[in-house]
Amino acid sequence: MDTYVSPDKNKKTTAGNYFVANYPPFSCWKPERCHEALEALEAKPDPDTPLGIYIHVPFCRRRCHFCYFRVYTGRDAKSDRVSTYVDSVLRELELYAGAALFEDRLPSYVYFGGGTPSFLSPENLGRLFNGMKSLLSWEEAQEVTFECEPGTLDEEKLDFLRESGVTRLSLGIEHFDDEILKANGRAHLSKEIDRAYEYARSIGFRQINLDLIAGLLNETDDKWRECVRRTIELEPECVTIYQMEIPFNTTLFQEMQERGERIAPVADWPTKRRWVGYAFEELEKAGYTVTSTTTAVKDPKAYRFLYRDYLWSGADMISLGVASFGHFKGVHYQNEKDFEPYVKRIEQDELPIYRALAMTAEEKLIREMILQMKLGRLDRAYFRKKHGTDIVEHFSRPFEKLQRAGHLNVEEDQIVLTRQSLLMVDGLLQEFFLPQHRNARYT
C-alpha cells in the first residue's frame, strides 16, 4: 500500500510517498538484521568520515493534518512523559558513547528534529543539552541545527539556544496566511512567526532557515505569491520549500478514506512544481542561489546545510530517540517506533534498534548518487574517487534515457539537471533503483 507515487503517471495528488529520503527503501530494513548495526558499532571507524548526531523530539502542541512523523500531542506530551523521554535519550547516547565507532571522534554536526524540539521547556532543554555535551563534546561541531515551531518560542528559549551553541535555527512556518495555517492544522499563526523571527535576529542568530510548503489546503496563486513576497522581505539565509504529499499515516488521508476519495483536496503536481519554480525565480532575483530541489540560499559559501551535505555523502550519523533513523559504516538502522518499547529497552540498558540493513557496495553507490541528484548536479570525479567508477558508464541506460527526455545534460566533468527536472527529481530516481527495490513498499 505505502509505495512510492510517481507524479508522471498521475498528475493529481493521490495518497502515498513521493519524496525519496533514503535508499534502499525503508521496508527493506529488517528486525532480523539488527545485529549488522551492532557489529558495525564495534568496527574501527574511518577517520575521514564525518560523524553526526540526530535527536528526534516527538512532541508537538498539535498534529498537523499533513504530518506523517512519530509525534505525541495532548496528554501524551505532558511534562512527566517529556522528562522521561529526555532521560532516555541521554541514556541512549551514553550507551553509544562507549562504542568503537566513537573512538577519537567528535561530531561534525548535530541536528535536533521532530516533532517539535522547541516544544521542550527551558528546564528540559537545559537537561538535554548539558547532558549531551557531558557525554560527547560539541566543540568541533561545524553546525548545530534546531527545528522550531514559532508558537513554542519565547525570549527565554531563544536566548538559551543562542548561548548553547545552536548555529542554524530552522523555523517551520509553512505559510504566512492565517486561514491556510488553520485549515492545515498548524498550531501557530503569522503574528507568532514575526515575533519569533524578529527576536532571533535581534540576539544575533546569523543563520535562519524558513520552511515553506507549496500546495497546502486552500492554497491559491495569489496567496502563494504573497507568501513568497513576505519570505523575501524577511531575508532569511536559507529557504526550504517542500511540495505537499499525502502519506498514508496522515489525518488528511484518513479523511479522504472516510469520504471515499482517491484524489487529495490539494493542488496537482504540475501546479505545485509551478509554485516552487515561481518562488525560486523570485528568490534568485533577490540574490539567492538554488542549491537543491528544495532549497535556496542567500550565500552558498557562507551558509551551507552541512547536515544534508554530510548525510548525502555517506557520513556516519547516530540517531537518538523514538522511531529515528541513523546510518553508520554503511549500515542503516531505525529505533523502536513507539514510546513504551523505546523507553523499556533503554531502561534495560539496550540500544533500542528495531530494524537495520547493511548495504552492498552497489547500494551505497546508488544511495549517494540519487540523493546528490537532488542537488541538481553530480560530480563525476567525486564518484570515481570514492566508488571507483564512472557513473555515466555504470548507469549508462538510465542516464541515456533521462538525457533523451531532456531531463539532464551529461558533461565531461558533471551531470546537470534542468530546472524543471530538478523540481520533479524524485519522480526520476527510481530509474536507478535495483530491480528488487522498484516495487518495494516505502516504509
RODO-2510 file (C-alpha; in nm, 4 decimals, decimal comma):
residues 443
     n   res          X          Y          Z
     1     m     0,0000     0,0000     0,0000
     2     d     0,2639     0,2545     0,1041
     3     t     0,4588     0,2514    -0,2220
     4     y     0,6282     0,5397    -0,3980
     5     v     0,3940     0,7583    -0,6021
     6     s     0,5036     0,8899    -0,9408
     7     p     0,3504     1,2242    -1,0384
     8     d     0,4270     1,1437    -1,4023
     9     k     0,1786     0,8582    -1,4022
    10     n    -0,0902     1,0590    -1,2256
    11     k    -0,0711     1,4366    -1,2257
    12     k    -0,3294     1,4583    -0,9490
    13     t    -0,2097     1,4301    -0,5897
    14     t    -0,3024     1,0876    -0,4577
    15     a    -0,2042     0,9305    -0,1270
    16     g     0,1425     0,7814    -0,0905
    17     n     0,5066     0,8740    -0,0546
    18     y     0,6577     1,0706    -0,3412
    19     f     0,9835     1,2050    -0,1995
    20     v     1,2816     0,9706    -0,1847
    21     a     1,4530     1,0225     0,1504
    22     n     1,6861     0,7217     0,1518
    23     y     1,7921     0,4050    -0,0252
    24     p     1,7305     0,1119    -0,0167
    25     p     1,3636     0,1728     0,0786
    26     f     1,2876     0,1626     0,4500
    27     s     1,0757    -0,1511     0,4054
    28     c     1,3940    -0,3428     0,3206
    29     w     1,5366    -0,2782     0,6681
    30     k     1,4588    -0,5817     0,8860
    31     p     1,4474    -0,6669     1,2607
    32     e     1,6452    -0,9848     1,1975
    33     r     1,9342    -0,7724     1,0681
    34     c     1,9776    -0,5600     1,3824
    35     h     2,2977    -0,7486     1,4545
    36     e     2,4536    -0,5808     1,1499
    37     a     2,4208    -0,2411     1,3168
    38     l     2,5561    -0,3670     1,6495
    39     e     2,8550    -0,5257     1,4755
    40     a     2,9269    -0,2066     1,2808
    41     l     2,9339    -0,0108     1,6075
    42     e     3,2339    -0,2113     1,7204
    43     a     3,4255    -0,1766     1,3931
    44     k     3,7116     0,0692     1,3660
    45     p     3,5770     0,3961     1,2207
    46     d     3,7070     0,5649     0,9092
    47     p     3,8768     0,8802     1,0457
    48     d     3,7903     1,0717     0,7274
    49     t     3,4164     1,0045     0,7581
    50     p     3,2299     1,2837     0,9400
    51     l     3,0213     1,1896     1,2437
    52     g     2,6859     1,3468     1,3185
    53     i     2,4208     1,3228     1,5893
    54     y     2,0468     1,3411     1,5195
    55     i     1,7985     1,3808     1,8058
    56     h     1,4288     1,3199     1,7440
    57     v     1,1955     1,5144     1,9729
    58     p     0,8480     1,3614     1,9119
    59     f     0,6277     1,6147     2,0924
    60     c     0,4030     1,8810     1,9390
    61     r     0,1315     2,1205     2,0507
    62     r    -0,0875     1,9844     1,7722
    63     r    -0,0598     1,7279     1,4955
    64     c    -0,0715     1,8938     1,1528
    65     h    -0,3114     1,7376     0,9024
    66     f    -0,0241     1,6514     0,6677
    67     c     0,2197     1,5208     0,9329
    68     y     0,3465     1,1628     0,8984
    69     f     0,6193     1,1653     1,1661
    70     r     0,6057     0,9897     1,5031
    71     v     0,4703     1,2634     1,7292
    72     y     0,2746     1,2872     2,0546
    73     t     0,0341     1,5648     2,1478
    74     g    -0,2133     1,6486     2,4257
    75     r    -0,1926     1,4252     2,7316
    76     d     0,0808     1,2216     2,5624
    77     a     0,3059     1,5272     2,5728
    78     k     0,2713     1,6145     2,9427
    79     s     0,5797     1,7175     3,1361
    80     d     0,6431     1,3878     3,3195
    81     r     0,6385     1,1961     2,9899
    82     v     0,8696     1,4522     2,8297
    83     s     1,1122     1,4323     3,1224
    84     t     1,1193     1,0537     3,0944
    85     y     1,1957     1,0881     2,7253
    86     v     1,4846     1,3299     2,7825
    87     d     1,6317     1,0875     3,0357
    88     s     1,6006     0,8022     2,7850
    89     v     1,7707     0,9958     2,5047
    90     l     2,0620     1,0813     2,7336
    91     r     2,0951     0,7205     2,8442
    92     e     2,0840     0,6082     2,4802
    93     l     2,3708     0,8426     2,3933
    94     e     2,5620     0,7108     2,6935
    95     l     2,5203     0,3557     2,5625
    96     y     2,6596     0,4651     2,2260
    97     a     2,9459     0,6700     2,3666
    98     g     3,1487     0,3648     2,4667
    99     a     3,1348     0,2032     2,1210
   100     a     3,4408     0,1747     1,8979
   101     l     3,2654     0,3945     1,6396
   102     f     3,3204     0,6938     1,8693
   103     e     3,6893     0,6282     1,9287
   104     d     3,8788     0,9599     1,8984
   105     r     3,5818     1,1189     1,7168
   106     l     3,3634     1,4188     1,7904
   107     p     3,0513     1,5175     1,5960
   108     s     3,0895     1,7441     1,2952
   109     y     2,7192     1,8265     1,3027
   110     v     2,4253     1,7980     1,5429
   111     y     2,0600     1,8133     1,4382
   112     f     1,7522     1,8443     1,6605
   113     g     1,4428     1,7421     1,4629
   114     g     1,0887     1,6374     1,5298
   115     g     0,8136     1,6667     1,6069
   116     t     0,8927     1,9984     1,7658
   117     p     1,2233     2,0317     1,9543
   118     s     1,1189     2,3799     2,0679
   119     f     0,8202     2,2191     2,2463
   120     l     1,0609     2,1327     2,5294
   121     s     1,0563     2,3536     2,8371
   122     p     1,3694     2,5571     2,9204
   123     e     1,4377     2,3111     3,2036
   124     n     1,4224     2,0050     2,9765
   125     l     1,6214     2,1824     2,7062
   126     g     1,8916     2,2550     2,9622
   127     r     1,8976     1,8939     3,0810
   128     l     1,9131     1,7625     2,7257
   129     f     2,1840     1,9988     2,6002
   130     n     2,4051     1,9826     2,9093
   131     g     2,3660     1,6067     2,9392
   132     m     2,4623     1,5506     2,5778
   133     k     2,7634     1,7799     2,5974
   134     s     2,8891     1,5995     2,9065
   135     l     2,8819     1,2711     2,7144
   136     l     3,0089     1,3939     2,3784
   137     s     3,1582     1,7380     2,3288
   138     w     3,0202     1,9627     2,0536
   139     e     3,3272     2,1825     2,0478
   140     e     3,4220     2,0680     1,6962
   141     a     3,0687     2,0736     1,5535
   142     q     3,0557     2,2945     1,2454
   143     e     2,6764     2,3125     1,2527
   144     v     2,4103     2,2684     1,5220
   145     t     2,0584     2,2866     1,3761
   146     f     1,7452     2,3233     1,5867
   147     e     1,3942     2,2947     1,4397
   148     c     1,1289     2,5245     1,5851
   149     e     0,7570     2,5863     1,5666
   150     p     0,7229     2,9646     1,6063
   151     g     0,4422     2,9492     1,8623
   152     t     0,6563     2,7495     2,1049
   153     l     0,9346     3,0081     2,1110
   154     d     0,9831     3,2830     2,3641
   155     e     1,2752     3,5035     2,4578
   156     e     1,3996     3,2647     2,7274
   157     k     1,4168     2,9672     2,4899
   158     l     1,5773     3,1646     2,2082
   159     d     1,8365     3,3115     2,4470
   160     f     1,9173     2,9613     2,5693
   161     l     1,9543     2,8210     2,2159
   162     r     2,1807     3,1061     2,1120
   163     e     2,4004     3,0758     2,4219
   164     s     2,4145     2,6958     2,3934
   165     g     2,5747     2,6914     2,0510
   166     v     2,2861     2,6480     1,8062
   167     t     2,4194     2,7854     1,4770
   168     r     2,1240     2,7191     1,2458
   169     l     1,7684     2,7988     1,3531
   170     s     1,5081     2,6318     1,1326
   171     l     1,1586     2,7810     1,1621
   172     g     0,8760     2,5607     1,0367
   173     i     0,6450     2,8410     0,9307
   174     e     0,4990     2,6611     0,6216
   175     h     0,2955     2,9712     0,5221
   176     f     0,2123     3,3270     0,6336
   177     d    -0,1616     3,3155     0,5679
   178     d    -0,3569     3,2543     0,8897
   179     e    -0,6517     3,0869     0,7167
   180     i    -0,4206     2,8415     0,5412
   181     l    -0,2343     2,7724     0,8669
   182     k    -0,5640     2,6997     1,0465
   183     a    -0,7008     2,4827     0,7631
   184     n    -0,3886     2,2624     0,7726
   185     g    -0,3848     2,2194     1,1489
   186     r    -0,0797     2,4317     1,2249
   187     a    -0,0531     2,5393     1,5886
   188     h     0,0925     2,8838     1,5149
   189     l    -0,0292     3,1941     1,3339
   190     s     0,1549     3,4666     1,1423
   191     k     0,1958     3,7021     1,4390
   192     e     0,3960     3,4329     1,6179
   193     i     0,6210     3,3960     1,3125
   194     d     0,7014     3,7667     1,3137
   195     r     0,7642     3,7771     1,6880
   196     a     0,9962     3,4742     1,6912
   197     y     1,1879     3,5807     1,3812
   198     e     1,2432     3,9379     1,4958
   199     y     1,3718     3,8359     1,8382
   200     a     1,6001     3,5660     1,6932
   201     r     1,7522     3,8282     1,4660
   202     s     1,7899     4,0779     1,7494
   203     i     2,0004     3,8410     1,9606
   204     g     2,2378     3,7532     1,6786
   205     f     2,1247     3,4344     1,5054
   206     r     2,3181     3,4578     1,1794
   207     q     2,1712     3,1564     1,0002
   208     i     1,7942     3,1222     0,9941
   209     n     1,6087     2,8830     0,7651
   210     l     1,2397     2,9200     0,6831
   211     d     1,0410     2,6101     0,5830
   212     l     0,7517     2,6540     0,3396
   213     i     0,5113     2,4025     0,1842
   214     a     0,3738     2,4528    -0,1645
   215     g     0,0271     2,3047    -0,2088
   216     l    -0,1249     2,3231     0,1379
   217     l    -0,5021     2,3035     0,1688
   218     n    -0,6707     2,6206     0,0330
   219     e    -0,3576     2,7470    -0,1441
   220     t    -0,4091     2,9876    -0,4358
   221     d    -0,1811     3,1661    -0,6783
   222     d    -0,2321     3,4987    -0,5029
   223     k    -0,1736     3,3611    -0,1549
   224     w     0,1403     3,1788    -0,2679
   225     r     0,2834     3,4913    -0,4304
   226     e     0,2213     3,6836    -0,1093
   227     c     0,3866     3,4055     0,0927
   228     v     0,6965     3,4285    -0,1284
   229     r     0,6984     3,8078    -0,1042
   230     r     0,6907     3,8015     0,2761
   231     t     0,9623     3,5375     0,2850
   232     i     1,1966     3,7504     0,0746
   233     e     1,1096     4,0538     0,2857
   234     l     1,2432     3,8791     0,5978
   235     e     1,5747     3,7959     0,4246
   236     p     1,6445     3,4553     0,5827
   237     e     1,9767     3,2948     0,4947
   238     c     1,8028     2,9830     0,3657
   239     v     1,4553     2,8973     0,2375
   240     t     1,3402     2,5362     0,2159
   241     i     1,0288     2,4649     0,0090
   242     y     0,8568     2,1274     0,0134
   243     q     0,5827     2,0107    -0,2211
   244     m     0,2771     1,8780    -0,0410
   245     e     0,2434     1,4996    -0,0336
   246     i    -0,0202     1,2899     0,1454
   247     p     0,1399     0,9846     0,3120
   248     f    -0,0954     0,7141     0,4359
   249     n    -0,0499     0,7855     0,8071
   250     t    -0,1796     1,1439     0,7895
   251     t    -0,5156     1,2748     0,9095
   252     l    -0,5718     1,4112     0,5569
   253     f    -0,5583     1,0578     0,4171
   254     q    -0,7884     0,9301     0,6908
   255     e    -1,0424     1,1976     0,5969
   256     m    -1,0077     1,1018     0,2285
   257     q    -1,0828     0,7410     0,3177
   258     e    -1,3913     0,8375     0,5161
   259     r    -1,5223     1,0320     0,2164
   260     g    -1,4264     0,7595    -0,0291
   261     e    -1,1928     0,9938    -0,2171
   262     r    -0,8838     0,8890    -0,4118
   263     i    -0,7663     1,2375    -0,5177
   264     a    -0,6363     1,4598    -0,2371
   265     p    -0,8049     1,8022    -0,1931
   266     v    -0,4811     1,9856    -0,2723
   267     a    -0,3118     2,1192    -0,5861
   268     d    -0,1905     1,8738    -0,8504
   269     w     0,1798     1,8100    -0,9092
   270     p     0,2260     2,0453    -1,2075
   271     t     0,0735     2,3306    -1,0038
   272     k     0,2947     2,2592    -0,7036
   273     r     0,6035     2,2499    -0,9246
   274     r     0,4950     2,5774    -1,0848
   275     w     0,4614     2,7387    -0,7434
   276     v     0,8058     2,6217    -0,6317
   277     g     0,9508     2,7329    -0,9659
   278     y     0,7987     3,0780    -0,9170
   279     a     0,9429     3,1002    -0,5652
   280     f     1,2889     3,0019    -0,6880
   281     e     1,2754     3,2621    -0,9643
   282     e     1,1760     3,5360    -0,7195
   283     l     1,4421     3,4277    -0,4720
   284     e     1,7060     3,4323    -0,7454
   285     k     1,6015     3,7875    -0,8364
   286     a     1,6603     3,8736    -0,4702
   287     g     2,0143     3,7328    -0,4791
   288     y     1,9579     3,3761    -0,3635
   289     t     2,1075     3,0648    -0,5246
   290     v     1,9044     2,7468    -0,5741
   291     t     2,1143     2,4680    -0,4206
   292     s     1,8778     2,1688    -0,4335
   293     t     1,5302     2,0585    -0,5291
   294     t     1,4008     2,2213    -0,2094
   295     t     1,6463     2,4946    -0,1067
   296     a     1,7570     2,8439    -0,1977
   297     v     2,0450     3,0055    -0,0072
   298     k     2,1486     3,3684     0,0171
   299     d     2,5236     3,2912     0,0150
   300     p     2,6084     2,9227    -0,0510
   301     k     2,9721     2,9666     0,0534
   302     a     2,8811     3,1216     0,3875
   303     y     2,5659     2,9214     0,4649
   304     r     2,5984     2,5546     0,3839
   305     f     2,3493     2,2970     0,5114
   306     l     2,6052     2,0523     0,6486
   307     y     2,3537     1,8046     0,7900
   308     r     2,2219     1,7434     0,4384
   309     d     2,5581     1,7612     0,2625
   310     y     2,7301     1,5212     0,5008
   311     l     2,4388     1,2780     0,5163
   312     w     2,4032     1,2647     0,1380
   313     s     2,7770     1,1952     0,1077
   314     g     2,7723     0,8866     0,3310
   315     a     2,8597     1,0396     0,6682
   316     d     2,8011     0,8430     0,9872
   317     m     2,5030     0,9595     1,1918
   318     i     2,3971     0,8300     1,5304
   319     s     2,0235     0,8822     1,5609
   320     l     1,8687     0,9156     1,9060
   321     g     1,5049     0,8886     2,0069
   322     v     1,1885     0,7004     1,9211
   323     a     1,1472     0,5943     1,5552
   324     s     1,4589     0,7852     1,4482
   325     f     1,6731     0,6780     1,1503
   326     g     2,0534     0,6527     1,1602
   327     h     2,3401     0,5338     0,9455
   328     f     2,6991     0,4320     1,0144
   329     k     2,9669     0,2182     0,8488
   330     g     2,7306     0,1551     0,5574
   331     v     2,4518     0,0212     0,7811
   332     h     2,1045     0,1753     0,8055
   333     y     1,9004     0,1414     1,1230
   334     q     1,5797     0,2631     1,2832
   335     n     1,4896     0,2769     1,6512
   336     e     1,1789     0,1327     1,8158
   337     k     0,8768     0,3037     1,6628
   338     d     0,6661     0,3567     1,9772
   339     f     0,7272     0,5353     2,3045
   340     e     0,6867     0,2489     2,5543
   341     p     0,9074    -0,0110     2,3762
   342     y     1,1728     0,2562     2,3194
   343     v     1,1838     0,3602     2,6862
   344     k     1,1660    -0,0006     2,8094
   345     r     1,4709    -0,1084     2,6101
   346     i     1,6685     0,1916     2,7331
   347     e     1,5739     0,1018     3,0918
   348     q     1,7154    -0,2450     3,0232
   349     d     2,0415    -0,0836     2,9059
   350     e     1,9818    -0,1965     2,5474
   351     l     2,0248     0,0096     2,2367
   352     p     1,6656     0,0448     2,1072
   353     i     1,7426    -0,0553     1,7472
   354     y     1,4305    -0,2016     1,5841
   355     r     1,5489    -0,2832     1,2295
   356     a     1,8637    -0,2496     1,0186
   357     l     2,0260    -0,3152     0,6826
   358     a     2,3923    -0,3418     0,5838
   359     m     2,4243    -0,2066     0,2312
   360     t     2,6193    -0,3659    -0,0508
   361     a     2,8792    -0,1594    -0,2376
   362     e     2,6299    -0,1127    -0,5229
   363     e     2,3575     0,0072    -0,2859
   364     k     2,5974     0,2582    -0,1262
   365     l     2,6796     0,3964    -0,4708
   366     i     2,3140     0,4250    -0,5707
   367     r     2,2196     0,5862    -0,2399
   368     e     2,4772     0,8624    -0,2643
   369     m     2,4133     0,9220    -0,6323
   370     i     2,0351     0,9555    -0,6180
   371     l     2,0455     1,1730    -0,3071
   372     q     2,3046     1,4018    -0,4636
   373     m     2,0935     1,4218    -0,7806
   374     k     1,8551     1,6235    -0,5630
   375     l     2,1275     1,8918    -0,5548
   376     g     2,0788     1,9399    -0,9281
   377     r     2,4201     1,8200    -1,0385
   378     l     2,6556     1,5260    -0,9953
   379     d     3,0359     1,5489    -0,9817
   380     r     3,1712     1,2572    -1,1851
   381     a     3,5188     1,2874    -1,0291
   382     y     3,3717     1,2508    -0,6775
   383     f     3,2241     0,9111    -0,7637
   384     r     3,5356     0,7938    -0,9478
   385     k     3,7499     0,8763    -0,6457
   386     k     3,5178     0,7381    -0,3766
   387     h     3,3470     0,4472    -0,5527
   388     g     3,5962     0,3664    -0,8280
   389     t     3,3524     0,4002    -1,1145
   390     d     3,2329     0,6462    -1,3771
   391     i     2,8626     0,6790    -1,3009
   392     v     2,7819     0,7719    -1,6622
   393     e     2,9191     0,4371    -1,7800
   394     h     2,7942     0,2454    -1,4772
   395     f     2,4366     0,3719    -1,5208
   396     s     2,4514     0,4272    -1,8964
   397     r     2,0934     0,3192    -1,9748
   398     p     1,9080     0,5398    -1,7230
   399     f     2,1304     0,8394    -1,7948
   400     e     2,0790     0,7997    -2,1699
   401     k     1,7028     0,7701    -2,1165
   402     l     1,6868     1,0820    -1,8983
   403     q     1,9092     1,2800    -2,1341
   404     r     1,6937     1,1883    -2,4339
   405     a     1,3871     1,3007    -2,2413
   406     g     1,5512     1,6385    -2,1773
   407     h     1,5852     1,5982    -1,8014
   408     l     1,9621     1,6419    -1,7794
   409     n     2,2829     1,7089    -1,9660
   410     v     2,5856     1,4814    -1,9371
   411     e     2,9016     1,6902    -1,9473
   412     e     3,2681     1,5948    -1,9269
   413     d     3,3028     1,6541    -1,5528
   414     q     2,9444     1,6665    -1,4298
   415     i     2,5782     1,5835    -1,4869
   416     v     2,3389     1,8784    -1,4659
   417     l     1,9610     1,8614    -1,4318
   418     t     1,7333     2,1163    -1,5923
   419     r     1,5367     2,3384    -1,3529
   420     q     1,2039     2,1769    -1,4376
   421     s     1,3527     1,8307    -1,3844
   422     l     1,5075     1,9386    -1,0550
   423     l     1,1577     2,0276    -0,9338
   424     m     1,0391     1,6722    -1,0123
   425     v     1,3640     1,4844    -0,9492
   426     d     1,2097     1,2383    -0,7003
   427     g     0,9977     1,1011    -0,9833
   428     l     1,3128     1,0226    -1,1815
   429     l     1,5232     0,8488    -0,9176
   430     q     1,3647     0,5049    -0,9421
   431     e     1,5342     0,4718    -1,2819
   432     f     1,8482     0,3904    -1,0809
   433     f     1,6909     0,1526    -0,8262
   434     l     1,7934    -0,2118    -0,8325
   435     p     1,5134    -0,4346    -0,9700
   436     q     1,4223    -0,5747    -0,6277
   437     h     1,3609    -0,2236    -0,4936
   438     r     1,1497    -0,0700    -0,7699
   439     n     0,8178    -0,2004    -0,6417
   440     a     0,9133    -0,2259    -0,2761
   441     r     0,6957    -0,0698    -0,0105
   442     y     0,8238     0,2692     0,1035
   443     t     0,8154     0,2057     0,4805
***
